[in-house]
């Protein structure tokens, strides 16, 4: 139920995303949309986009911050569920018309400047995560085919998957259309987690393993990696928008993030316990069993190839709504040509940056600290409180919200500093 004071807030005249004609009752969160996707579609979209590379980086995050990272992982789990719910509530708290994007929420809450600030960080995480995935794809394919007739340069192994993904990406018009690939990606993540877990337990090190309880100077950058592991807020508006029964959103986001968290603990705790200060990112690079490592690389490459269209589709839908790229405004041919041109440009930018910034672990930390900490933990809370008021909230919820915001700010400031320094060292070492 919406708070009593929400209708007193100003509204903005925003466009519904480009596939809006396919849905009815879009502005009513309690209505059924005849052309929407099921709870299952939303669930697999969430799991596919949130899980994956984040899960495989968590042992490395514990190496950076120590065992205290387990506590942060628990907090991030429950905080991300809270903010995922609040973010969607904000879509319906700006007036009688449902807002179409994260940017619109910021605009209604804090004016045009607030909207553009959120759009900037949302853009950074969507395109940054896509770049990160292509770095991983290129490195995996380069490693798998090294010394074979299929050996190519790292740059070519970024470009070729980019072309392959670009073809379906141009034709995707809604999040519902990527639900099938999302399901495959979600199961791929689970398969890699199990492979890493079983292989690690079968090849326990014989010597002593070093662990740390807390590494305070590396704690923020560890928080950044954990924050990246719960990155989904940037696509939640479009995922909820594609649901047949939007009133099931809370269930979808809770089940999705809880499923991801189970996989995270299955990876983080055994991975750090077994490898300690030698843990790598992704953790399958630690595996002594070459077959298990190769299988993990193949499966996670499939996963990220399926996850990239979800990220890029969400980003494109935001741009298309902003520029009014719809059949109603541009005509069928004009809409397709503008959409295709925009998406080709996005794909070219992603591939170029992935080629020239091939540092997976530190790039992940930078993206997580600079954008994710704010988008996942801070912005949903401050926008929700601005739209619905503070005085009508119980004190224990306000305390929880304050802790969530604080976690995001700490990760932003200190995590970004550490990640930038690490990337500078990467480039200096390469030179």
C-alpha positions in Angstrom: 0.0 0.0 0.0 1.3 3.4 -0.9 1.9 6.0 1.8 -0.8 8.6 2.2 1.3 11.5 1.0 2.6 10.2 -2.3 0.1 12.0 -4.5 1.2 15.3 -3.1 4.5 14.9 -5.0 5.0 16.5 -8.4 4.8 14.3 -11.5 6.7 14.3 -14.7 5.4 13.5 -18.2 7.7 10.7 -19.1 7.4 8.2 -22.0 6.8 4.5 -21.3 9.6 2.3 -22.6 9.6 1.4 -26.3 7.5 -1.7 -26.0 4.7 -0.1 -24.0 2.0 -0.8 -26.6 2.4 -4.5 -25.7 1.1 -4.0 -22.2 -2.1 -2.8 -20.6 -2.7 -1.4 -17.1 0.9 -0.4 -16.9 0.3 2.3 -14.3 -1.5 0.0 -11.9 0.8 -2.3 -9.8 -2.1 -4.4 -8.7 -3.5 -5.0 -12.2 -2.8 -8.0 -14.5 -1.0 -7.2 -17.8 -2.3 -9.6 -20.5 0.9 -9.7 -22.5 3.4 -9.7 -19.6 5.8 -12.4 -18.4 5.4 -14.6 -15.4 7.0 -14.6 -12.0 9.4 -17.2 -13.4 10.5 -14.9 -16.2 11.3 -12.1 -13.7 13.0 -14.5 -11.3 15.4 -15.9 -14.0 16.1 -12.4 -15.3 17.2 -11.3 -11.8 19.3 -14.4 -11.2 21.0 -14.3 -14.5 22.0 -10.6 -14.3 22.9 -10.5 -10.6 24.7 -13.8 -10.3 27.6 -14.9 -12.4 31.0 -13.2 -12.4 30.2 -11.6 -9.0 29.9 -15.1 -7.4 33.3 -16.1 -8.8 35.0 -13.0 -7.4 33.8 -13.3 -3.8 36.7 -15.4 -2.5 39.0 -12.7 -3.9 36.8 -10.1 -2.1 37.4 -12.0 1.2 41.1 -12.0 0.4 40.9 -8.2 0.1 38.9 -7.6 3.3 39.2 -10.7 5.5 36.6 -12.9 7.1 34.5 -9.8 8.0 33.4 -9.9 4.4 31.0 -12.7 5.4 29.2 -10.2 7.6 29.1 -7.6 4.7 27.8 -10.3 2.4 24.9 -11.0 4.8 24.2 -7.3 5.1 24.3 -6.8 1.3 21.9 -9.7 0.8 19.2 -8.2 3.0 19.9 -4.6 2.0 19.7 -5.4 -1.7 16.3 -7.0 -1.2 15.1 -3.9 0.7 16.4 -1.5 -2.0 15.1 -3.7 -4.8 11.6 -3.4 -3.3 11.9 0.3 -2.6 13.1 1.1 -6.1 9.9 -0.4 -7.7 7.7 1.3 -5.1 9.3 4.6 -6.3 8.1 3.9 -9.9 4.5 4.2 -8.6 5.1 7.0 -6.0 5.6 9.9 -8.5 1.9 10.4 -9.4 -0.8 8.6 -11.3 1.5 7.6 -14.2 4.1 4.8 -13.6 7.7 6.1 -14.1 9.6 4.2 -16.8 13.2 4.3 -15.5 15.6 4.8 -12.6 16.3 8.2 -14.1 12.7 9.3 -13.9 12.6 8.4 -10.2 15.5 10.7 -9.6 13.9 13.4 -11.7 10.6 13.3 -9.7 12.4 13.1 -6.4 15.2 15.7 -6.9 14.5 17.5 -10.1 16.3 17.3 -13.4 19.7 17.3 -11.8 18.8 14.3 -9.6 17.6 12.5 -12.7 20.7 13.1 -14.7 22.9 12.1 -11.8 21.2 8.8 -11.5 21.2 8.3 -15.2 25.0 8.9 -15.3 25.7 6.3 -12.6 23.1 3.9 -14.2 24.8 4.3 -17.6 28.2 3.7 -16.0 27.2 0.4 -14.4 25.2 -0.9 -17.4 27.9 -0.2 -19.9 30.7 -0.9 -17.4 29.4 -4.3 -16.5 29.0 -5.1 -20.2 32.6 -4.1 -20.8 33.7 -6.2 -17.8 31.8 -9.2 -19.3 33.6 -8.8 -22.6 36.9 -8.6 -20.9 36.1 -12.0 -19.3 34.8 -13.5 -22.5 37.9 -12.4 -24.4 40.3 -13.7 -21.7 38.5 -17.0 -21.5 38.3 -17.7 -25.2 41.9 -16.6 -25.6 43.0 -19.0 -22.8 40.9 -21.9 -24.0 42.1 -21.8 -27.6 45.7 -20.9 -26.9 48.1 -23.3 -28.7 45.3 -24.6 -31.0 44.4 -23.8 -34.6 41.7 -21.5 -33.3 44.2 -19.3 -31.4 43.6 -15.6 -32.0 44.5 -12.3 -30.3 42.7 -11.2 -27.2 41.3 -8.2 -29.2 39.7 -10.5 -31.8 38.2 -12.7 -29.1 36.4 -9.6 -27.8 35.3 -8.4 -31.3 33.9 -11.8 -32.5 31.5 -12.4 -29.6 30.5 -8.7 -29.9 29.4 -9.3 -33.4 27.6 -12.5 -32.4 25.7 -10.8 -29.6 24.9 -7.6 -31.7 22.7 -9.6 -34.1 20.0 -10.6 -31.6 20.5 -7.5 -29.5 19.3 -5.3 -32.3 16.0 -7.1 -32.5 15.2 -7.5 -28.8 12.5 -5.0 -27.8 11.7 -6.0 -24.2 13.0 -7.8 -21.1 10.5 -10.6 -21.7 12.2 -11.6 -24.9 15.4 -12.4 -23.1 13.8 -14.6 -20.4 14.7 -17.9 -22.1 18.4 -17.0 -22.4 18.2 -15.7 -18.8 17.1 -19.2 -17.6 20.0 -20.8 -19.3 22.4 -18.2 -17.8 21.0 -18.8 -14.3 21.6 -22.5 -14.6 25.0 -22.0 -16.0 26.0 -19.9 -13.0 24.8 -22.7 -10.6 26.8 -25.3 -12.6 30.0 -23.3 -12.3 29.5 -22.7 -8.6 29.1 -26.5 -8.1 32.1 -27.3 -10.3 34.3 -24.9 -8.4 33.0 -26.1 -5.0 33.5 -29.8 -5.7 36.9 -29.4 -7.5 38.2 -27.2 -4.6 37.1 -29.7 -2.0 38.7 -32.6 -3.9 42.1 -30.8 -4.2 42.6 -29.4 -0.7 46.1 -27.8 -0.2 48.4 -29.8 2.0 50.3 -26.8 3.5 49.1 -24.0 5.8 46.7 -21.4 4.4 46.9 -17.8 5.5 43.6 -16.0 6.3 42.9 -12.6 7.8 40.0 -11.5 10.1 39.9 -7.9 8.9 42.1 -5.9 6.5 40.9 -2.4 7.2 42.8 -0.6 4.4 41.3 -3.0 1.8 37.9 -3.2 3.4 36.2 -0.6 1.1 37.4 -2.3 -2.1 36.2 -5.7 -0.8 32.8 -4.0 -0.2 32.9 -2.8 -3.8 33.3 -6.3 -5.1 30.5 -7.5 -2.9 28.3 -4.6 -4.1 28.9 -5.6 -7.7 27.7 -9.1 -6.8 24.2 -7.7 -6.0 24.0 -5.3 -9.0 20.5 -5.6 -10.5 18.8 -2.3 -9.6 19.6 -0.8 -12.9 17.4 -3.3 -14.8 14.7 -3.8 -12.2 12.4 -1.1 -13.6 12.4 -2.9 -17.0 12.1 -6.4 -15.5 9.1 -5.3 -13.3 7.6 -3.5 -16.4 7.6 -6.8 -18.3 5.7 -8.8 -15.6 2.2 -10.0 -16.1 1.4 -9.7 -12.4 3.5 -6.7 -11.1 2.2 -7.3 -7.5 4.5 -10.3 -7.4 7.6 -8.2 -7.8 8.5 -8.4 -4.1 8.4 -12.2 -4.3 10.5 -12.2 -7.5 13.2 -10.0 -6.2 13.4 -11.8 -2.8 13.6 -15.2 -4.4 16.0 -14.1 -7.0 18.5 -12.4 -4.6 18.2 -15.2 -2.1 19.0 -17.7 -4.7 22.1 -15.7 -5.7 23.1 -15.3 -2.1 23.0 -19.1 -1.5 25.4 -19.5 -4.5 27.6 -16.7 -3.1 28.1 -18.4 0.2 28.8 -21.7 -1.5 31.6 -20.0 -3.4 32.9 -17.4 -1.0 33.3 -19.4 2.2 34.9 -22.6 0.9 36.9 -20.6 -1.7 38.5 -18.3 0.9 39.0 -21.1 3.4 40.8 -23.3 0.9 42.8 -20.7 -1.0 43.2 -17.9 1.6 45.5 -15.1 0.5 46.2 -16.9 -2.8 42.5 -16.6 -4.0 42.2 -15.3 -7.5 39.4 -13.5 -9.5 37.6 -15.4 -11.0 38.2 -18.2 -8.5 38.2 -21.0 -11.1 41.8 -19.8 -12.0 42.8 -21.4 -8.7 41.6 -24.8 -9.7 44.4 -27.5 -10.0 42.1 -29.7 -12.0 42.6 -28.4 -15.6 39.4 -30.1 -16.8 37.3 -28.4 -14.1 38.9 -25.1 -14.9 38.2 -25.5 -18.6 34.6 -26.5 -18.0 34.1 -23.5 -15.7 35.6 -21.1 -18.3 33.3 -22.5 -21.0 30.2 -22.4 -18.9 30.8 -18.9 -17.5 31.6 -17.6 -21.0 28.2 -18.9 -22.1 26.6 -17.3 -19.1 28.0 -13.8 -19.7 27.2 -14.0 -23.4 23.6 -14.5 -22.4 23.8 -11.9 -19.6 25.2 -9.1 -21.8 22.0 -8.7 -23.9 20.0 -8.1 -20.7 22.3 -5.3 -19.5 22.5 -3.7 -22.9 18.8 -4.1 -23.6 18.0 -2.3 -20.3 20.4 0.5 -21.2 19.0 0.8 -24.7 15.4 0.9 -23.5 16.3 3.8 -21.3 17.9 5.7 -24.2 15.0 4.8 -26.5 12.5 6.1 -24.0 14.6 9.3 -23.6 14.8 9.9 -27.4 11.2 8.8 -28.1 12.3 5.9 -30.4 8.8 4.3 -30.7 6.7 3.1 -33.7 4.1 5.7 -32.8 6.6 8.6 -33.1 9.1 7.3 -35.7 7.1 4.8 -37.8 7.9 1.1 -38.1 11.0 1.6 -40.4 12.3 4.7 -38.6 11.9 3.1 -35.2 13.9 0.0 -36.3 16.7 2.0 -38.0 17.1 4.3 -35.0 17.1 1.5 -32.6 19.6 -0.6 -34.6 21.9 2.4 -35.0 21.9 3.2 -31.3 22.5 -0.4 -30.3 25.4 -0.8 -32.8 27.1 2.3 -31.4 26.7 0.9 -27.9 28.2 -2.4 -28.9 31.2 -0.8 -30.6 31.9 1.3 -27.6 31.7 -1.7 -25.2 34.1 -3.8 -27.4 36.7 -0.9 -27.8 37.0 -0.2 -24.1 37.1 -4.0 -23.3 40.1 -4.3 -25.6 42.1 -1.4 -24.1 41.2 -2.0 -20.4 41.7 -5.8 -20.0 42.0 -5.9 -16.2 39.1 -7.9 -14.9 39.5 -7.9 -11.1 40.4 -4.2 -10.6 37.9 -3.1 -13.3 35.2 -5.0 -11.4 36.2 -3.2 -8.2 36.1 0.2 -9.8 32.6 -0.4 -11.3 31.3 -1.8 -8.1 32.6 1.1 -6.0 31.9 4.0 -8.3 28.4 3.1 -9.4 27.0 0.0 -7.7 27.4 1.2 -4.2 25.2 4.2 -4.9 22.7 2.5 -7.3 22.3 -0.6 -5.1 22.4 0.8 -1.6 22.0 4.6 -1.5 19.9 6.1 -4.3 16.8 3.8 -3.8 16.6 4.7 -0.2 17.0 8.5 -0.5 14.6 8.6 -3.4 12.0 6.6 -1.6 12.2 8.7 1.5 12.0 11.9 -0.6 8.9 10.6 -2.4 7.1 9.2 0.5 8.3 11.1 3.5 10.4 10.3 6.6 8.0 10.9 9.5 5.6 8.1 8.6 8.3 5.5 8.9 9.1 3.5 12.1 12.4 4.3 13.7 13.8 0.8 13.2 13.3 1.1 9.5 14.9 4.5 9.4 17.9 3.1 11.2 18.1 0.2 8.6 17.8 2.7 5.8 20.6 4.9 7.3 22.9 1.9 7.6 22.2 1.0 4.0 23.0 4.5 2.8 26.2 4.6 4.9 27.4 1.4 3.4 27.0 2.7 -0.1 28.8 6.0 0.6 31.7 4.3 2.3 32.1 1.9 -0.7 31.8 4.8 -3.1 34.5 7.1 -1.6 37.2 4.7 -0.3 36.5 1.8 -2.7 36.8 4.1 -5.8 40.1 5.5 -4.5 41.6 2.0 -4.0 40.3 0.7 -7.3 41.7 3.6 -9.3 45.1 3.2 -7.7 45.0 -0.5 -8.6 44.1 0.2 -12.2 47.0 2.8 -12.4 49.3 0.1 -11.2 48.0 -2.3 -13.8 48.7 0.1 -16.6 52.1 1.0 -15.3 53.0 -2.7 -14.9 51.9 -3.4 -18.5 54.0 -0.5 -19.7 
